[in-house]
Amino acid sequence: MNGFDTGSTGGGAFVIEGAHVVTVEGDEYADGHVLVRGGRIAAVGPGPAPAAEGVERVDGRGCLVTPGLVNTHHHLYQWATQGLFADGTLFEWLVGSYRIWGRLDAEVVSGTTSAGLAHLALSGCTTASDHHYVHPSGRGDIVAAEVEAAREVGVRLDLARGSMDRGRGQGGLPPDAIVETLERALSGTEAAIDTYHDASFGSMTRVAVAPCSPFSVSRELMVESAALARDRGVRLHTHLAETLDEEEQCLAEFGCTPVEYADELGWLGEDVWFAHAVHLSDAAIGRLAATGTGVAHCPTSNARLGAGICRVPELLEAGVPVGLGVDGPASSELTSLAGEMHQALLMARARQGPGALSARQALEMATLGGARVLGRESELGSLTVGKLADIALWRVDGFGYDVIDDPVVAAVFGPPPPLERLWVGGDTVVDRGELRTLSAETAAARGRTAHRTLMQEVSR
C-alpha cells in the first residue's frame, strides 16, 4: 500500500447479551453474549458476560447474532441500470447494457457505490467484493471514486479491478470502444494494487486482479493477469461457467470446457474464485476441490437471467469453498445479501429435495464461506475470539418471526428479519435499521442522480 490509509481503527468496548448467538465456526448459544474490545471479538459464550467497567451493554433479547455477511461478487456500477433488458439472456442483456455502461464516469460510479453499498449494509453486509471491469478512457479515476465512496459508507471493500481487452473486432461481446488494450488493463490493475491494496489484518480495502470473462478477455490478458496477481500476492477473480452459451463458445473456440480452459491458463488455485460456476461437470467440481478454487454463488441473478442453478450441494460435499454473491443490481434488482441465503436454500432444494441445503449451511455460505472465498477466514466470517468485530444483530421477535422457535430458520426460510444493529470492526454502521455513516436518503439520492446522469449521457 502506498500513502492511502485503509485500515480499520475499531470502536469502543461493548457486549451483546441475551441474544441467540450463532458463532458459525463453533458453538451456538440460545442465550449468549459477545464481548468486543478494540474492534475485535474478546469473548463469546453462554449466559451473561462477566462484569466489566466501561463497556456498553446492548440488549440482545429477541435477537439473533451472526457474523456480518460477506458478499463475494457484485457490480456496484450497475445500480444505475436496473430493470433494463428484463427478458434477455445473459448475452442479450450484456450486449444491450454495454452501450450504456460505455458512458460510465467517476462521478456516476461514486453515486452507484454509495447507493449499492448502503443497500448492502442495510441487509447485514459488512464486506463486499465489487467486480468492476468497465473502464472507458478519459472518464475520470473510477477506482479512486469507488474507494472513497466505500470509505464513507463504512463497509469493507474487496475491489476486484476488472478488465476487458477483447471487443467485437476480436470476437468478443463488448464494443471495441470500451475495452482496454492489454497494456492499459495490466497497468491500471497494477496501479490499483499499488495505491489501494492493504494486506494488513483488519484492512478496509483489498484489491484483486479480475479480468471479466473468457468471452471478453484475451488469452494473453488472462495469463498475464495471473502472473501479476501472484507476483503481487493478491487474489484472482473472473466469471466462469455461467451459461450453456459460454460452454458452447469455449468448446467451439478453445476445444475445451470453461474449467478446462481456466486450468490450462493457470487459473485454478487457492488464490482464485469464480463467479457463478453454474454449469459444472463432476470432473470440473473435482478439479475445483483438488485445487482449492472458490465459487461465488449468485442464485437470484442466475434465475433472473435464466442461466441455471449452481450445483451447490455437490460443491460443498466435495469441499469447494462457496460463498454467496448478490451480483450486479441490474441482473438482481434490489436483492439483499440476506435474501440470497433464502434463494440459495430454495434453489438447492428445488434441484435435490429438502435435504439438499439447511438454514445453517446457507448462513455459513453467507459468512465463513464468503470469508474463505476472499481469503479472509482468519479475520472474518465467524464469531471467534480474536477475529474482527463484524457483527449483525437481527430482530427475530416481531410479527411472524415470533412463532418460529428456531431463529436461524426464521432468518433464512422467511424474508430477511429487521436489522437491529450492524458493526464493522466494532464501529456502528447500522442502528435500528438506519445507517449511521452515510444516511440512506443521501445514498439513495446519489444513486438516482447516477442513474439520471448516465441515461442522459446515453440519449445524447
Buried (B, 14 or more C-beta within 10 A) or exposed (E): BEEBEBBBEBBBBBBBBBBBBBBBBEEBBEBBBBBBBEBBBBBBBEEEBEEEEEBEBBEBEBBBBBBBBBBBBBBBBBBBBBEBBEEBBBBEBBBEBBEBBBBBBBBBBBBBBBBBBBBBBBBBBBBBBBBBBBBBEEBBBBBBBBBBBBBBBBBBBBBBBBBBBBBBEEEBBBBEEBBBEBEBBBEBBBBBBBBBBBEEBBBBBBBBBBBBBBBBBBEEBBBBBBEBBBEBEBBBBBBBBBBBBBBEBBBEEBEBBBBBBBBBBBBBBEBBBBBBBBBBBEEBBBBBBEBBBBBBBBBBBBBBBEBBBBBBBBBBEBEBBBBBBBBBBBBBBEBBBBBBBBBBBBBBBEBBEEEBBBBBBBBBBBBBBBBBBBBBBEBBBBBBBEBBBBBBBBBBBEEEBEEBEBBBBBBBBEEBBBBBBBBBBBBBBBBEEEBBBBEBEBBBBBBBBBBEBBBEBEEE
